[in-house]
Amino acid sequence: MVNTLVENSEAQAVEVSCTDDVLCVVLADGRTISAPLAWFPRLIEATPSQRAPWEFIGGGIGIHWEALDEDISVASLLRPEHFLRLPEKRPRPMRKRRPAGARGRARA
């Protein structure tokens, strides 16, 4: 019988990088997660040299930037709707309806 017990169900990061716009995290299982830096005000406002020195929390379940006082969990990157306050999608403005009978009238 094959043992299918998973000892640690939390995804773990093995590498982290930032561009001017994106946080990129490589997970131990080979997946790569990308998230816009706009989700993380401290990271987007930081310089590249301030974003460069990071360290893992809990063996890779999170990432910490000492100089920025920023901590991001891998779980929050995988399920941002449960952890982050994402920018709300703006509803499209409603068009005004013409009064009944106004259609097809010639303009003077």
N, C-alpha and C positions, 0 to 999 in steps of 0.2 A: 504494500500500500504506500502511496506517495503522500508525504506530509505536505499539506498546503497551508499550514499555519503561517501567517505573516507576523513576524515578531515586532516590527515597527511599521505602522501603517502611515506614518507621516512622511511626506515627500521631503527629501533633503537636497539642499543646494550643494553643488561642488565647485561652481565658478560664478562670478558676478562681474558684470561690466556695465558701464554707462556711456552713452553718447550724449550729445547735447539735448536729445529729445526722448531717449528710450532707456529704460532699465532692462537689462537682459540677464536672465538667470538660467544656468544649465543645472538640471537635476541629476541625481545619481542614477536614475533609470534611463537617462538619455534624452528626456524631453527638454526643450528650451522654452522658457516663458519670456515674453516681452510685454512690458507695460509702459504706457506713456509717463514720462517724468512729471507731466502736468498733474498726475494723481498724487504726487508727493511734493508739496510746496518747498520743503527744506532742500530737497535734492535739486529741483529745477532752478532754485535761486542760488545754489552753490556753484563754485567754480569747478572745473574738471579736477584740479589738484585737491580740492576739498572732498570731492566724491571718490577719489582714488583709494584712500586708506579705509578699507572696510574690514570687518571680521565676522565670522560666523557666530551665531548664537545657538547653543544646544546642539552642536555637532552638525549644523546646517539646516535646522528648521526655521532659522531666521537670519537676518543680516543686520549688522549694527555699524553705524558711522559715528564714531566717538566725537569728532570735531563738530558734527551737525546735530548731535543728540537725536538721532533718527534710528528707529528700529522698524524693520519690515519683516513680517512672517511670510514664509513660503505659502502657507495656507491662504493668506490674504491675496496673494497673486493668483492662486489657482481658483479661488471663489471670491472675487472682489465684491460681488453684490452682497456678501454676508459680512464683510469686514470694513469696506471703504465707503466713504461718502463720495460717490461718483458724480460728476456733473450731470444734472438732469437734462434729459432730452427736451428741447423746447417744442411745444405743440405748434403745428402749422397754424397760422392765423386763419380764422374762418372768413370766407368771403361773404359780403353782404348779399342778402337775397333781394331780388327785385320784387316789388309788390305784384300781386296777381294781376294779370292783364297788361303789365308793362312790357311784356315781351313782344317783339315784332312791331312795335310802334315806330313810325318814322319820326326822326328828330327834326325839329323846325329850325 
